[in-house]
Amino acid sequence: MRLPALVLFALSLAAAPALAQAVPDYGADLERYDYPAPVQWFEVPGRDQVRMAYLELLPAKPNGRAIVLLHGKNFCAATWYETARALADAGYRVIAPDQIGFCKSSKPEDFQYSFQALADMTLKLLQARGLTRVTVVGHSMGGQLAARLALMHPERVEQLILVAPLGLNDRLTDGSSYTPLPQLLATEMRTSFESIKAYQLAAYYHGEWRPDYDRWVTMRAGMYQGEGRRRIAIAQARTSDILQTQPVIYELDRLRVPTSFIIGMLDGTGARHEGPPRAVRAAPGSIPALAEEVVPRIPGARLVRMEGLGHSPQVEAPAEFQRTLLQVLSTRGATAR
């Protein structure tokens, strides 16, 4: 029997003490966690000891195009590896950074988090790698960041692909209460393997968990295990704050680059709904429902629906997602549908 997503979430939290998972201390910068490809470093200009980690995959037979992959809040560059490998095999040069405040990148306590600042850092990295025009693929929070980057510098973006993007509504205007930073920090300080898994089970994977998802939960939980716990919690709380205060919905109709949305139709992120997970596509506030409203407002935008998948199709169904992404990349001039 399949239970409603919110019921599964509550049951998972209730069972957490009995199911406590042994998680290694990977360090707040994942310094003891190996990525599936060599990590490179970009020293941020004008900031001592502030650097961005990134993966770069070069194709054996270049097709002349470059792609930057932007991760979500609960993900890292490593989560993109299978997608990056498939893109490189298809001829694309691929860069997948860890944003400032995330994963292996620096987490300076005096950094002023904003989507503009993160976009500016990403552009500086691309410039340092000699890339002046790229396709930008952003997932979840990375989709919101990708949209901001394209709005700031449309001349640098040849194609924009948003995978389950956040920021498609203004949650505070829509009735959600503002969560102050100290409360966000307190929540982040309670982060554990069990809390991450419970949330992702309900919101990302529509109540259906596979053991191979555990590695990404362990990766993220491992940042909170040691003495750097508070440092990663502060960075994550500050990015939670910009998610609630800097929606991109009011500006999406100004996008002037070829734009596509790839949406898992069982994505429960943001849904105000307590029914079965597979009914979430029409739930108010869910990404599938918001995408149906938003895409027609963006000149020339396309909506690509992935049936039976949730918030992270690149993790849930890698081969299917890669085929879909490569098809979207080949039709950058397509009109909306």
C-alpha positions as CSV (number, residue, x, y, z in Angstrom):
1,M,0.0,0.0,0.0
2,R,1.3,3.5,-0.9
3,L,0.9,6.1,1.9
4,P,0.5,9.8,1.3
5,A,3.9,11.6,1.1
6,L,3.3,13.7,4.3
7,V,2.4,10.6,6.2
8,L,5.6,8.9,5.1
9,F,7.5,11.9,6.1
10,A,6.0,11.9,9.6
11,L,6.5,8.1,10.0
12,S,10.2,8.4,8.9
13,L,10.8,11.1,11.5
14,A,9.2,9.2,14.2
15,A,11.3,6.1,13.4
16,A,14.5,8.1,13.1
17,P,16.0,7.2,16.6
18,A,15.6,3.5,15.9
19,L,17.0,3.7,12.4
20,A,20.0,6.0,13.2
21,Q,22.5,5.7,10.4
22,A,26.2,5.6,11.1
23,V,27.6,8.5,8.9
24,P,31.3,9.3,8.5
25,D,32.6,12.7,9.3
26,Y,33.5,14.0,5.9
27,G,34.3,17.5,7.0
28,A,32.3,20.7,6.5
29,D,34.1,21.1,3.1
30,L,33.8,17.4,2.2
31,E,37.6,17.2,2.5
32,R,37.4,13.5,3.3
33,Y,34.8,12.6,0.6
34,D,36.1,11.6,-2.9
35,Y,34.2,12.9,-5.9
36,P,33.9,10.5,-8.9
37,A,36.2,12.8,-11.0
38,P,39.2,15.0,-10.1
39,V,38.3,18.2,-8.3
40,Q,39.7,21.5,-9.6
41,W,39.8,24.8,-7.8
42,F,39.0,28.4,-8.7
43,E,40.4,31.0,-6.3
44,V,37.9,33.8,-6.1
45,P,39.4,37.2,-7.0
46,G,39.7,39.6,-4.2
47,R,38.9,37.1,-1.5
48,D,41.7,35.5,0.5
49,Q,41.3,31.7,0.9
50,V,37.9,31.7,-0.8
51,R,37.7,29.1,-3.6
52,M,35.1,27.2,-5.6
53,A,35.5,23.5,-6.3
54,Y,34.4,22.3,-9.7
55,L,34.5,19.3,-12.0
56,E,35.4,19.7,-15.6
57,L,34.9,17.0,-18.2
58,L,36.4,17.4,-21.7
59,P,35.0,15.5,-24.7
60,A,37.1,13.3,-26.9
61,K,35.3,14.7,-29.9
62,P,34.2,18.3,-29.1
63,N,31.1,19.6,-30.7
64,G,31.9,23.2,-30.0
65,R,29.4,23.7,-27.1
66,A,30.0,24.0,-23.4
67,I,27.6,23.4,-20.6
68,V,27.6,24.4,-16.9
69,L,25.6,22.3,-14.5
70,L,24.3,24.0,-11.4
71,H,23.4,21.8,-8.4
72,G,20.4,22.2,-6.0
73,K,20.5,23.1,-2.3
74,N,20.6,19.5,-1.2
75,F,23.0,18.4,-3.8
76,C,26.6,18.8,-4.9
77,A,28.6,18.9,-8.2
78,A,29.2,15.2,-7.7
79,T,25.5,14.4,-8.0
80,W,25.8,15.6,-11.7
81,Y,28.6,13.2,-12.6
82,E,26.6,10.7,-14.5
83,T,24.9,13.4,-16.5
84,A,28.2,15.2,-17.1
85,R,29.8,12.0,-18.3
86,A,27.0,11.4,-20.8
87,L,27.3,15.0,-22.1
88,A,31.0,14.8,-22.5
89,D,30.5,11.5,-24.4
90,A,28.2,13.4,-26.7
91,G,30.8,16.1,-27.4
92,Y,30.0,18.8,-24.8
93,R,32.6,20.4,-22.6
94,V,31.1,20.3,-19.1
95,I,31.8,22.3,-15.9
96,A,29.9,21.5,-12.7
97,P,30.8,23.8,-9.8
98,D,30.1,23.6,-6.1
99,Q,28.6,27.0,-5.2
100,I,30.1,29.1,-2.5
101,G,28.6,27.8,0.8
102,F,28.2,24.3,-0.5
103,C,30.0,21.0,-0.5
104,K,33.7,21.3,-1.2
105,S,33.7,25.1,-1.8
106,S,34.5,27.7,0.8
107,K,31.9,28.8,3.3
108,P,33.0,32.3,4.5
109,E,30.9,33.6,7.3
110,D,31.0,37.1,5.9
111,F,29.7,36.2,2.5
112,Q,26.6,38.1,1.5
113,Y,24.5,35.3,0.0
114,S,22.2,36.3,-2.9
115,F,21.5,34.7,-6.3
116,Q,23.2,37.7,-7.9
117,A,26.4,37.0,-6.0
118,L,26.3,33.3,-6.7
119,A,25.7,34.0,-10.4
120,D,28.6,36.5,-10.5
121,M,30.9,33.9,-8.9
122,T,29.8,31.3,-11.5
123,L,30.5,33.7,-14.3
124,K,33.9,34.5,-13.0
125,L,34.7,30.8,-12.9
126,L,33.6,30.4,-16.5
127,Q,35.6,33.4,-17.6
128,A,38.7,32.0,-15.9
129,R,38.1,28.8,-17.9
130,G,38.0,30.8,-21.1
131,L,34.2,30.3,-21.7
132,T,32.3,33.4,-22.8
133,R,29.0,31.7,-23.9
134,V,27.5,28.5,-22.5
135,T,24.4,26.5,-22.1
136,V,23.2,26.6,-18.5
137,V,21.5,23.7,-16.9
138,G,20.2,24.2,-13.3
139,H,18.4,21.8,-11.0
140,S,16.1,22.9,-8.1
141,M,17.8,25.9,-6.4
142,G,20.3,25.7,-9.2
143,G,17.5,26.3,-11.6
144,Q,16.6,29.5,-9.8
145,L,20.3,30.5,-9.9
146,A,20.4,29.6,-13.6
147,A,17.5,31.8,-14.4
148,R,19.1,34.7,-12.4
149,L,22.3,34.2,-14.4
150,A,20.5,34.3,-17.7
151,L,18.6,37.5,-16.6
152,M,21.8,39.2,-15.6
153,H,23.8,38.2,-18.6
154,P,21.7,36.9,-21.5
155,E,24.6,37.5,-23.9
156,R,26.6,34.8,-22.0
157,V,23.8,32.1,-22.3
158,E,23.0,30.3,-25.5
159,Q,20.4,28.0,-24.0
160,L,18.8,27.8,-20.5
161,I,17.5,24.4,-19.2
162,L,15.7,24.5,-15.9
163,V,15.2,21.1,-14.2
164,A,12.6,21.2,-11.4
165,P,13.5,24.9,-10.7
166,L,12.6,26.7,-7.5
167,G,11.5,30.3,-7.4
168,L,8.4,29.8,-9.6
169,N,6.2,31.4,-7.0
170,D,6.6,33.9,-4.1
171,R,5.9,31.7,-1.2
172,L,5.7,34.6,1.3
173,T,3.1,36.4,-0.9
174,D,1.3,33.1,-1.4
175,G,0.7,32.8,2.4
176,S,3.8,31.0,3.8
177,S,5.2,32.6,7.0
178,Y,8.6,34.1,6.9
179,T,11.2,32.0,8.8
180,P,13.8,34.2,10.5
181,L,17.5,33.3,10.1
182,P,18.0,32.0,13.7
183,Q,15.1,29.6,13.2
184,L,16.6,28.4,9.9
185,L,19.9,27.9,11.6
186,A,18.3,25.9,14.4
187,T,16.7,23.6,11.8
188,E,20.0,23.2,10.0
189,M,21.8,22.3,13.2
190,R,19.4,19.4,13.6
191,T,20.3,17.9,10.2
192,S,20.9,14.2,10.1
193,F,20.9,11.3,7.7
194,E,17.4,10.5,8.9
195,S,16.0,14.0,8.5
196,I,17.5,14.4,5.0
197,K,16.1,11.0,3.9
198,A,12.7,11.6,5.4
199,Y,12.3,14.9,3.5
200,Q,13.6,13.5,0.2
201,L,11.4,10.4,0.4
202,A,8.3,12.6,0.7
203,A,9.2,15.5,-1.5
204,Y,11.6,14.2,-4.1
205,Y,10.9,10.5,-4.6
206,H,7.1,10.3,-4.1
207,G,7.3,7.8,-1.3
208,E,9.5,5.3,-3.2
209,W,13.1,4.9,-1.9
210,R,15.9,3.0,-3.5
211,P,19.1,2.0,-1.7
212,D,21.3,3.8,-4.3
213,Y,19.8,7.2,-3.1
214,D,21.6,6.6,0.3
215,R,25.0,7.6,-1.0
216,W,23.9,11.2,-1.7
217,V,22.1,11.4,1.6
218,T,25.3,10.1,3.3
219,M,27.4,12.6,1.4
220,R,25.4,15.6,2.6
221,A,24.9,14.3,6.2
222,G,28.7,13.7,6.4
223,M,29.3,17.5,6.3
224,Y,27.4,17.9,9.6
225,Q,29.3,15.3,11.6
226,G,32.3,17.1,12.9
227,E,33.5,20.4,14.4
228,G,32.6,22.3,11.2
229,R,28.9,21.5,11.7
230,R,27.9,25.1,12.6
231,R,29.8,26.5,9.7
232,I,28.0,24.4,7.1
233,A,24.7,25.1,9.0
234,I,25.2,28.8,8.8
235,A,25.8,28.7,5.0
236,Q,22.8,26.5,4.5
237,A,20.6,28.7,6.6
238,R,21.6,31.7,4.7
239,T,20.8,30.0,1.4
240,S,17.4,28.9,2.8
241,D,16.8,32.6,3.5
242,I,17.4,33.7,-0.1
243,L,15.2,30.9,-1.3
244,Q,12.3,32.4,0.6
245,T,13.1,36.1,-0.1
246,Q,14.5,36.2,-3.7
247,P,12.0,34.4,-6.0
248,V,12.6,34.8,-9.7
249,I,8.9,34.5,-10.7
250,Y,8.4,38.3,-11.2
251,E,11.1,38.4,-13.9
252,L,10.8,35.2,-15.8
253,D,8.9,36.8,-18.6
254,R,12.0,38.9,-19.3
255,L,14.0,35.9,-20.3
256,R,15.3,36.3,-23.9
257,V,17.3,33.1,-24.3
258,P,16.0,29.7,-25.6
259,T,14.5,28.2,-22.4
260,S,13.2,24.8,-21.6
261,F,11.8,23.3,-18.4
262,I,12.3,19.6,-17.6
263,I,9.7,18.6,-14.9
264,G,9.2,15.4,-13.1
265,M,5.5,15.2,-12.8
266,L,5.5,13.5,-9.4
267,D,7.7,16.3,-7.9
268,G,6.2,17.1,-4.5
269,T,8.5,20.0,-3.6
270,G,6.5,22.9,-2.3
271,A,3.2,21.1,-2.7
272,R,0.3,22.2,-0.4
273,H,-1.3,18.7,-0.7
274,E,-2.0,15.7,1.6
275,G,-3.2,13.2,-0.9
276,P,-1.4,10.3,-2.6
277,P,2.0,11.2,-4.1
278,R,0.9,10.5,-7.6
279,A,-1.8,13.2,-7.4
280,V,0.7,15.9,-6.6
281,R,1.1,17.2,-10.2
282,A,-2.0,19.4,-9.8
283,A,-1.4,20.3,-6.1
284,P,-1.2,24.1,-5.4
285,G,2.4,25.2,-5.0
286,S,3.9,22.1,-6.5
287,I,6.6,22.5,-9.2
288,P,4.5,20.6,-11.8
289,A,1.5,22.8,-11.2
290,L,3.6,26.0,-11.2
291,A,5.5,25.1,-14.3
292,E,2.2,24.6,-16.2
293,E,1.3,28.2,-15.2
294,V,4.7,29.8,-15.8
295,V,6.0,28.4,-19.0
296,P,3.4,30.0,-21.3
297,R,4.4,33.4,-19.9
298,I,8.0,33.0,-21.1
299,P,8.6,33.8,-24.8
300,G,9.4,30.7,-26.8
301,A,9.8,28.5,-23.7
302,R,9.2,24.7,-23.8
303,L,7.8,22.4,-21.1
304,V,9.1,18.8,-21.1
305,R,7.2,16.6,-18.8
306,M,8.8,13.4,-17.4
307,E,6.0,11.2,-16.3
308,G,6.4,9.0,-13.2
309,L,9.4,10.9,-11.9
310,G,9.9,13.3,-9.1
311,H,12.2,16.2,-8.1
312,S,15.5,14.6,-9.2
313,P,15.1,12.8,-12.5
314,Q,18.9,12.8,-13.1
315,V,19.2,10.7,-9.9
316,E,16.0,8.7,-10.2
317,A,16.2,7.7,-13.8
318,P,19.7,8.7,-15.1
319,A,19.5,7.1,-18.6
320,E,16.0,8.5,-19.3
321,F,17.0,11.9,-18.1
322,Q,20.2,11.9,-20.2
323,R,18.2,11.0,-23.3
324,T,15.7,13.8,-22.6
325,L,18.4,16.4,-21.9
326,L,20.3,15.6,-25.0
327,Q,17.1,15.9,-27.0
328,V,16.4,19.3,-25.5
329,L,19.9,20.4,-26.2
330,S,19.5,19.5,-29.9
331,T,16.3,21.6,-30.2
332,R,17.4,24.9,-28.7
333,G,15.4,26.9,-31.3
334,A,12.1,25.1,-30.7
335,T,8.9,27.0,-29.9
336,A,6.8,26.6,-26.8
337,R,4.4,23.7,-26.5
